[in-house]
Amino acid sequence: MTRAPVRDREVLLVSAPNPLAPSPTRAADNLAAMAEPEVSSAAAGGGGRLRNAFGGVLCAFTLILIGVLAFSIRLFSVIKYESVIHEFDPYFNFRVTQFLSKNGIYEFWNWFDDRTWYPLGRVIGGTVYPGLTLTAGTIWWLLNSLNIPLSVETVCVFTAPIFSANASWATYLLTKEAKGTGAGLMAAAILAMVPSYISRSVAGSYDNEAVAIFALIFTFYLYVKTLNTGSLFYATLNALSYFYMVCSWGGYTFIINLIPMHVLLCIVTGRYSSRLYIAYAPLVILGTLLAALVPVVGFNAVMTSEHFASFLVFIILHVVALVYYIKGLLTPRLFKVAMTLVITVGLAVCFAVVAILVALVASSPTKGWSGRSLSLLDPTYASKYIPIIASVSEHQPPTWPSYFMDINVLAFLIPAGIISCFLPLSDASSFMVLYLVTAVYFSGVMVRLMLVLAPAACILSGIALSEAFNVLTRSVKFQISKLFDDSPAAASGDSGPESSSSNASTNPTKGENRAEKTEAAPKEKASKKNRKKEKEVAESVPVKPKKEKRLLVLPFELSVMGILLLIMLGGFYVVHCVWAAAEAYSAPSIVLTTRSRDGLHVFDDFREAYAWLSHNTDVDDKVASWWDYGYQTTAMANRTVIVDNNTWNNTHIATVGTAMSSPEKAAWEIFNSLDVKYVLVVFGGLVGYPSDDINKFLWMVRIGGGVFPHIKEPDYLRDGQYRVDAQATPTMLNCLMYKLCYYRFVETDGKGFDRVRGYEIGKKHFKLTHFEEVFTTHHWMVRIYKLKPQKNRVRGKLKKLKSNAKTSSTLAGGRKKNPWQ
C-alpha cells in the first residue's frame, strides 16, 4: 500500500463527514433554536410587565371606588335627616373634642369636669380613650391650617365614614397577605357595605368604634405582614398600630389575646420560625410599654389578667427559640441532655411566673379581670353580679335574626372560606381561621361584638368568593378555548402548512410532552449519579398539571350557572346593605321619625327638652335623670348631671335608681341631698316609643337594690309579671317613676291608654306633693319636673324664733291647710 501524502490526508480529514461535528445548517438551526426562547421570553417578559402594570392600575382604581363606596353608603343619615351627632356616647366625644380644639392638648390631659357625676366630678384626661378625640382634633386642625373652615361638629360627623374607607383598604391589605389580590379586593368591597359595620360608622356616629375597627384590622395586617416577611420594620409598625388601637378602644384586649393564641398554635403545630419570633416579641415589649403611656390604661397593661396570656406565651416563645438555637449547635446526643435541662428550667420558670400571677390576682374579688371581661368569659356573670352591665341593650346576647341582619349572606359563605384557608394552610390563613372562631364566640355573648365579627366574616367570605370565581372562570375559559381549538382543526384537517401551524399552536400538550421528554432525559442521566431522588422529581413534574386540571376544571354549563348564582347572591347582598344603611341604621336616635297615612312625622322632643333646659334654667342647676341621658344633657343643655353613660360609680347610679323606685317623699329627700333641682324622665306611652324609662324601670330597681337592700324587685311585680295597669302592685303605683311618667296622662285621651304596654294605666288621677311639672314636650316624650322647696319648714323656723307656744299650733294648722299634702 502506498501511503497518501500528508497534505492529501489533511484534505481527507477535513472533508470527511464527522458525525460528532455540527454541520453549518445544524449550527444555524441550533442558533435559531437558542434565539427563539430568548425572543419569546423577552416578549413574554414585556407582556408580563405590561400586564402587571395594567393590573396594578386597575387594582388601585378599584380600591378608590371601594373607598368611595364605603364613604358614600354611610351618608344616608345626612341626606335624609341632617348633619347631627347620633346616639348617646358620641355626644360626650363631641363635647371632649370641642374642649380639645378650643383649649389644646395640655388642658385636655388635665381637664377636671365638674359638670358630670355631681358632686364627685370626673378627670376626663385620665378616664377616656383619647384616640378618637385626638384623631378628629388633628383632622380639624389640619383642615383649618389649609384654610378649610369646617366646624368641629362637621368633622366629627364625617370621621366615621372616612375611617370606614380606611378600614376597607386595611382589609384588602390583610386579605392580600393571606390569599392574594383578588381575595383582598373582594373582602374590601364586602366590608365597605356590611351592615354590622355600618351600624357603628354612619355619618354622625362619632363613637370609639369609628376608628377602632380600622386600627384593629391594620394591626392584624402588620402582624401577618411581619409573619410573612420577618421584617423588623413591620414589627415596629405593628407595635405603633397596636398603640393607636389602645388609645382608641378598650377592645384592644382582644388583640393582645388573639395574637398570643395564634403564636401558641404555631408553636404547638411545629410551625415555629424566626419570623414568628420577630412578629411577636417586639409587639409584647414595645406594645406594652406604649400601652402603659395611655392614662386610662396605665399599669393595667401589666397588672390585669387580660394581659397575662401575652406574657406567658412570650416566655414559652423564648424557651422554644432557645431549644432551636441549641439544636443547631450541638450533636443529637448532647442535644438530648441540653433539652432535658432547658425543659426543666423552663417549666420551673413557668410555674414560678404562674404562681406569682396567681398570688397577684388572688386578692382581687374578680381575680384581676374587669367586669366586662368576666361577662364575656361567663355570659351569666353580669346578670348575677353587675346589673349595670347587663342593663345595657348592646350587652345582651344576639338572636339568630340579628346575624342575618348584620352579616346577611356572609353567614353561608364563611364555611367555604374556612375550607379555602386550609388549601393550603399557612400561618396567615390559620390566623384568619382563629380570628373567625374567637369572634364568633364573643359575638354570641354580646351583640355589640358583632362589630368584631364583621371583618372576619368579610375576609373569609371574600376568600370563598375569590376562589369560587377563579375556579368557575378558569373552567369557562378552558372550555371555550377547547371549543375554538377543536373546530378549526377538524374543518381544515392536516393538509397544508396552516393546519400544521394551528395544531402546533392550539394543541400545546404535544409540545409540552416533547419538552418534558427532552428535559427528562438529562435528569435521568443525572439520576444515575444521585440514584433515586432526582428520578422521582423528574417523573413527578409532568404529572402535576394533569391532576390540577382534572380537579379544577368543571363543565361549561355548571360553571356558567355557578357564576350567575354568585352574581345573584352578590346582588342580593348589595340590596340588603343599601336598605340597612338607608332605613335601619341611618336614623339618629336624637330625632325620631315614623310614617303613616298622613305622611312623615318627625319627633324632635329630645332637642326640644334640652333646649328648654338650656334657656330656662340657671347654669349651676343640677339635673337628675337615668344615666342613659347624662351625656346628652351635659353636651346639649350644658347643665350639671348626677350620673351619665360612663357608669364608673355603681353606688351613685344605684342612688338615682333608688330615688326613682322610692315613694315621692323619700325620693325628694334623696334628690334634695344631692342638690338636684330638676328631674328628667323619658316617656313613650303616648306615641308608642318603647325605649322609655318605664320599660327600663326594672333595671333601676335591680341596680338600686344591689346597693340598698330595702329596694326589692318582687315588690314591683304581680305574680312575677311587670305591670302598670290596675293589677300593678301598690309599691309600683306609688313610686316616683310611675308618678312622673303618668302624671296628667289621663288628660290626653280620657282613658290613660299606654300604647307601649298595651293597656290602661292603673292609677289615673293623682297629684304631686313634692314635685311640680315645669315642661313637657310636644309628644310627651320628655317630661321635666322641679323639686318643690320645703316652705313649711322655713315658715316654722321663722315662727319658732317668735314664740314656742305658737309654733306647735301654727305647724298643726299648717299641716291641715297645706295644699301639697
C-alpha positions, 0 to 999 in steps of 0.5 A, a space after each residue: 500500500 502506498 501511503 497518501 501524502 500528508 497534505 492529501 490526508 489533511 484534505 481527507 480529514 477535513 472533508 470527511 463527514 464527522 458525525 460528532 461535528 455540527 454541520 453549518 445548517 445544524 449550527 444555524 438551526 441550533 442558533 435559531 433554536 437558542 434565539 427563539 426562547 430568548 425572543 419569546 421570553 423577552 416578549 413574554 417578559 414585556 407582556 408580563 410587565 405590561 400586564 402587571 402594570 395594567 393590573 396594578 392600575 386597575 387594582 388601585 382604581 378599584 380600591 378608590 371606588 371601594 373607598 368611595 363606596 364605603 364613604 358614600 353608603 354611610 351618608 344616608 343619615 345626612 341626606 335624609 335627616 341632617 348633619 347631627 351627632 347620633 346616639 348617646 356616647 358620641 355626644 360626650 366625644 363631641 363635647 371632649 373634642 370641642 374642649 380639645 380644639 378650643 383649649 389644646 392638648 395640655 388642658 385636655 390631659 388635665 381637664 377636671 369636669 365638674 359638670 358630670 357625676 355631681 358632686 364627685 366630678 370626673 378627670 376626663 384626661 385620665 378616664 377616656 380613650 383619647 384616640 378618637 378625640 385626638 384623631 378628629 382634633 388633628 383632622 380639624 386642625 389640619 383642615 383649618 391650617 389649609 384654610 378649610 373652615 369646617 366646624 368641629 361638629 362637621 368633622 366629627 360627623 364625617 370621621 366615621 365614614 372616612 375611617 370606614 374607607 380606611 378600614 376597607 383598604 386595611 382589609 384588602 391589605 390583610 386579605 392580600 397577605 393571606 390569599 392574594 389580590 383578588 381575595 383582598 379586593 373582594 373582602 374590601 368591597 364586602 366590608 365597605 357595605 356590611 351592615 354590622 359595620 355600618 351600624 357603628 360608622 354612619 355619618 354622625 356616629 362619632 363613637 370609639 368604634 369609628 376608628 377602632 375597627 380600622 386600627 384593629 384590622 391594620 394591626 392584624 395586617 402588620 402582624 401577618 405582614 411581619 409573619 410573612 416577611 420577618 421584617 423588623 420594620 413591620 414589627 415596629 409598625 405593628 407595635 405603633 398600630 397596636 398603640 393607636 388601637 389602645 388609645 382608641 378602644 378598650 377592645 384592644 384586649 382582644 388583640 393582645 389575646 388573639 395574637 398570643 393564641 395564634 403564636 401558641 398554635 404555631 408553636 404547638 403545630 411545629 410551625 415555629 420560625 424566626 419570623 414568628 419570633 420577630 412578629 411577636 416579641 417586639 409587639 409584647 415589649 414595645 406594645 406594652 410599654 406604649 400601652 402603659 403611656 395611655 392614662 386610662 390604661 396605665 399599669 393595667 397593661 401589666 397588672 390585669 389578667 387580660 394581659 397575662 396570656 401575652 406574657 406567658 406565651 412570650 416566655 414559652 416563645 423564648 424557651 422554644 427559640 432557645 431549644 432551636 438555637 441549641 439544636 443547631 449547635 450541638 450533636 443529637 446526643 448532647 442535644 438530648 441532655 441540653 433539652 432535658 435541662 432547658 425543659 426543666 428550667 423552663 417549666 420551673 420558670 413557668 410555674 414560678 411566673 404562674 404562681 406569682 400571677 396567681 398570688 397577684 390576682 388572688 386578692 382581687 374579688 374578680 381575680 384581676 379581670 374587669 367586669 366586662 371581661 368576666 361577662 364575656 368569659 361567663 355570659 351569666 356573670 353580669 346578670 348575677 353580679 353587675 346589673 349595670 352591665 347587663 342593663 345595657 341593650 348592646 350587652 345582651 346576647 344576639 338572636 339568630 335574626 340579628 346575624 342575618 341582619 348584620 352579616 346577611 349572606 356572609 353567614 353561608 359563605 364563611 364555611 367555604 372560606 374556612 375550607 379555602 384557608 386550609 388549601 393550603 394552610 399557612 400561618 396567615 390563613 390559620 390566623 384568619 381561621 382563629 380570628 373567625 372562631 374567637 369572634 364568633 364566640 364573643 359575638 354570641 355573648 354580646 351583640 355589640 361584638 358583632 362589630 368584631 365579627 364583621 371583618 372576619 366574616 368579610 375576609 373569609 367570605 371574600 376568600 370563598 368568593 375569590 376562589 369560587 370565581 377563579 375556579 368557575 372562570 378558569 373552567 369557562 375559559 378552558 372550555 371555550 378555548 377547547 371549543 375554538 381549538 377543536 373546530 378549526 382543526 377538524 374543518 381544515 384537517 392536516 393538509 397544508 402548512 396552516 393546519 400544521 401551524 394551528 395544531 402546533 399552536 392550539 394543541 400545546 400538550 404535544 409540545 409540552 410532552 416533547 419538552 418534558 421528554 427532552 428535559 427528562 432525559 438529562 435528569 435521568 442521566 443525572 439520576 444515575 449519579 444521585 440514584 433515586 431522588 432526582 428520578 422521582 422529581 423528574 417523573 413527578 413534574 409532568 404529572 402535576 398539571 394533569 391532576 390540577 386540571 382534572 380537579 379544577 376544571 368543571 363543565 361549561 354549563 355548571 360553571 356558567 350557572 355557578 357564576 350567575 348564582 354568585 352574581 345573584 347572591 352578590 346582588 342580593 347582598 348589595 340590596 340588603 346593605 343599601 336598605 340597612 344603611 338607608 332605613 335601619 341604621 341611618 336614623 339618629 336616635 336624637 330625632 325620631 321619625 315614623 310614617 303613616 297615612 298622613 305622611 312623615 312625622 318627625 319627633 324632635 322632643 329630645 332637642 326640644 327638652 334640652 333646649 328648654 333646659 338650656 334657656 330656662 334654667 340657671 347654669 349651676 342647676 343640677 339635673 337628675 335623670 337615668 344615666 342613659 341621658 347624662 351625656 346628652 344633657 351635659 353636651 346639649 343643655 350644658 347643665 350639671 348631671 348626677 350620673 351619665 353613660 360612663 357608669 364608673 360609680 355603681 353606688 351613685 347610679 344605684 342612688 338615682 335608681 333608688 330615688 326613682 323606685 322610692 315613694 315621692 317623699 323619700 325620693 325628694 329627700 334623696 334628690 334634695 341631698 344631692 342638690 338636684 333641682 330638676 328631674 328628667 324622665 323619658 316617656 313613650 306611652 303616648 306615641 308608642 316609643 318603647 325605649 322609655 324609662 318605664 320599660 327600663 324601670 326594672 333595671 333601676 330597681 335591680 341596680 338600686 337594690 344591689 346597693 340598698 337592700 330595702 329596694 326589692 324587685 318582687 315588690 314591683 311585680 304581680 305574680 312575677 309579671 311587670 305591670 302598670 295597669 290596675 293589677 300593678 302592685 301598690 309599691 309600683 303605683 306609688 313610686 316616683 317613676 310611675 308618678 312622673 311618667 303618668 302624671 296628667 296622662 289621663 288628660 290626653 285621651 280620657 282613658 290613660 291608654 299606654 300604647 307601649 304596654 298595651 293597656 290602661 294605666 292603673 292609677 289615673 288621677 293623682 297629684 304631686 306633693 313634692 314635685 311640680 311639672 315645669 315642661 313637657 314636650 310636644 309628644 310627651 316624650 320628655 317630661 321635666 319636673 322641679 323639686 318643690 322647696 320645703 316652705 313649711 319648714 322655713 315658715 316654722 323656723 321663722 315662727 319658732 324664733 317668735 314664740 314656742 307656744 305658737 309654733 306647735 299650733 301654727 305647724 298643726 294648722 299648717 299641716 291641715 291647710 297645706 295644699 301639697 299634702 
